[in-house]
Amino acid sequence: MDDEVQQPEYEVGTGMLYVFGRQLKLFRERAGMDRAKLGSLTGYSASTIASFEQGRRIPPPKFIDRADELLDAAGVLSASKEEVARAQYPAFFRDAARLEAEAVELHVYANQAVPGLLQTEEYARAVFTNWRPLLHEDVVEQRVTARLARQEIFGRTRLPTISFVIEESVLRRPLGGWGVMRGQLEQILLHGQRRNVEVQVLPTERDEHAGLAGPFTLIETNEGRRIAYVEAQQDSRLYTARKPVREIEEQYGLLRAQALTPRESLAFVEKLLGER
């Protein structure tokens, strides 16, 4: 892996999703099956099958395996599952998503929005609805689904160690409205009570701040590799060289020292909830 990794962007209706959709359509037509029939056998509507074939929606793995079997595709469709799953993320995040899913440690500093791993469905939808330039409705739903899928990490058999440092301003910004934000604060409290998760709030009134360069995520893999992910304005970098990773680790250590303790932070979130 290079010290800085970028990938070309693919969106709904293009790239891997388009290729998979074409394959699905060809196998379906070869089998003499219309969309309504395939949909009834797999539990989807004909319009959803059309969306899969046109590359406008992400087919789930169970559908892909079932379609491969029903259409006698000899494993061709099933072989695409991993790439189709990767396509649900914006291109700039795909490598980070793969590393995140396999990580033994994750440490996240957030100063713009609640970290994706902690987001509720309603909050995530507000994030993508507010995206500029505007995202197509299909893309919004695709990204909400992908964001929620990332949270499967909390249910892994081997629990990773996860910590978050979140700016106070993020928790006070009612993205999506106060009803949405209340649910979001409640979810932060729930995750913050997990044995393997620590949430810390960095108060706005602090006169020292080690994270002025922006948000980042630190990742440690099962092989002991330490990687830093930095994202801004739909651009991203994965750093693997020891020097830049060590510099970001130093920033995170200072941020944790400058933030409220995990116990103080959960009390702070509870106080915010009481104000609304």
Secondary structure, DSSP 8 states (H G I E B T S, - for coil): --SS-------TTSHHHHHHHHHHHHHHHHTT--HHHHHHHHT--HHHHHHHHTTSS---HHHHHHHHHHTT-TTTTGGGHHHHHHTTS-GGGHHHHHHHHH-SEEEEEESSS--GGG--HHHHHHHHHS-SS---HHHHHHHHHHHHHHGGGGG-SS--EEEEEEEHHHHHS-TT-HHHHHHHHHHHHHHHTSTTEEEEEE-TT-S--S-TT--EEEEE-TT--EEEEEEETTEEEEE-SHHHHHHHHHHHHHHHHHS--HHHHHHHHHHHHHT-
